Amino acid sequence: MIRVKKGNNGIKHHKKILKLAKGFFAAHSKLFRTANTKIIKAFQYSYVGRKQKKRFFKNLWLSRINATILHFKIKSYTKFISKLKNNKINLNKKMLSQLMIINPKLITKLLQHLIK
């Protein structure tokens, strides 16, 4: 069996990993083996973090909507959404939350219209 040396490809791969590990602490940015494990873990954390970010913002939007709804004596979020659907108003959670911050007068008019 002939021995295969990686040559340029191996060097490129090592450089690529070390470039990704730039800014890591101590040997984690200098040595290939430790840098490689840290890079793999960092990518796993970033994947999970993207999912957590979505979860966090959905909870934030819901809490903002609930706070506003309770102020107008609507008992629950589901009843509010059903009233919106019955009146053919298509706004998602994010839109409602942003409207509550940017234009509260519009939301008060909308909620007063729904209460009637």
ZIMO-V349032 format. One record per residue. N is the residue number from 1. RES is the residue in one letter. OMEGA is omega in radians with two decimals (none if undefined). NEAR is the number of other C-alpha atoms within 12 Angstrom. D_CENTER is the distance of its C-alpha to the mean C-alpha in whole Angstrom. Layout:
# ZIMO-V349032
<<N,RES,OMEGA,NEAR,D_CENTER> <N,RES,OMEGA,NEAR,D_CENTER>>
This chain:
# ZIMO-V349032
<<1,M,-3.12,3,51> <2,I,3.10,4,50> <3,R,3.14,6,47> <4,V,3.07,8,44> <5,K,-3.04,9,43> <6,K,3.07,11,40> <7,G,-3.06,11,41> <8,N,-3.12,10,39> <9,N,3.12,12,36> <10,G,3.13,14,35> <11,I,3.12,14,36> <12,K,-3.13,14,33> <13,H,3.14,17,31> <14,H,-3.14,24,31> <15,K,3.14,21,31> <16,K,3.14,18,27> <17,I,-3.13,27,26> <18,L,3.08,26,28> <19,K,3.10,20,26> <20,L,-3.08,23,22> <21,A,-3.12,29,24> <22,K,-3.13,21,25> <23,G,3.08,15,24> <24,F,-3.04,21,24> <25,F,2.97,13,27> <26,A,-3.05,13,30> <27,A,-3.11,18,31> <28,H,3.07,25,27> <29,S,-3.05,25,28> <30,K,-3.06,22,31> <31,L,-3.03,22,32> <32,F,-3.05,25,31> <33,R,-3.13,19,31> <34,T,3.13,21,29> <35,A,-3.12,28,26> <36,N,3.13,27,26> <37,T,3.14,21,25> <38,K,3.11,27,23> <39,I,3.12,27,21> <40,I,-3.14,18,20> <41,K,3.14,16,19> <42,A,3.11,19,17> <43,F,3.08,16,15> <44,Q,3.12,14,15> <45,Y,-3.12,15,13> <46,S,3.09,14,11> <47,Y,3.13,14,10> <48,V,-3.13,14,10> <49,G,3.11,14,7> <50,R,3.11,14,5> <51,K,-3.14,14,6> <52,Q,3.12,14,6> <53,K,3.11,15,3> <54,K,-3.14,15,3> <55,R,-3.12,14,7> <56,F,-3.09,14,7> <57,F,3.08,18,7> <58,K,3.10,20,9> <59,N,3.12,17,11> <60,L,3.14,19,11> <61,W,-3.13,25,12> <62,L,-3.13,27,15> <63,S,3.08,21,16> <64,R,-3.13,25,17> <65,I,-3.14,35,18> <66,N,3.14,26,20> <67,A,-3.14,20,22> <68,T,-3.12,28,23> <69,I,-3.14,29,25> <70,L,3.10,17,26> <71,H,-3.12,16,28> <72,F,3.04,23,29> <73,K,2.98,17,31> <74,I,-2.92,23,29> <75,K,-3.08,18,29> <76,S,3.14,20,25> <77,Y,-3.10,24,22> <78,T,3.10,16,24> <79,K,3.10,18,27> <80,F,-3.13,32,25> <81,I,3.12,26,23> <82,S,3.08,17,26> <83,K,3.08,24,28> <84,L,-3.12,23,26> <85,K,3.13,15,26> <86,N,3.12,12,30> <87,N,3.11,17,30> <88,K,3.05,11,29> <89,I,-3.08,18,26> <90,N,3.05,15,23> <91,L,3.10,21,20> <92,N,-3.07,18,16> <93,K,-3.10,25,14> <94,K,3.14,21,12> <95,M,3.13,20,16> <96,L,-3.13,34,18> <97,S,-3.14,27,16> <98,Q,3.09,21,16> <99,L,3.14,23,20> <100,M,3.13,27,20> <101,I,-3.02,19,19> <102,I,-3.04,12,21> <103,N,-3.10,15,24> <104,P,3.14,18,25> <105,K,3.11,14,28> <106,L,3.13,16,27> <107,I,3.11,25,25> <108,T,3.10,20,29> <109,K,3.13,16,31> <110,L,-3.12,25,28> <111,L,3.09,28,28> <112,Q,3.08,19,32> <113,H,-3.13,16,33> <114,L,-3.11,24,31> <115,I,-3.10,18,33> <116,K,none,11,36>>
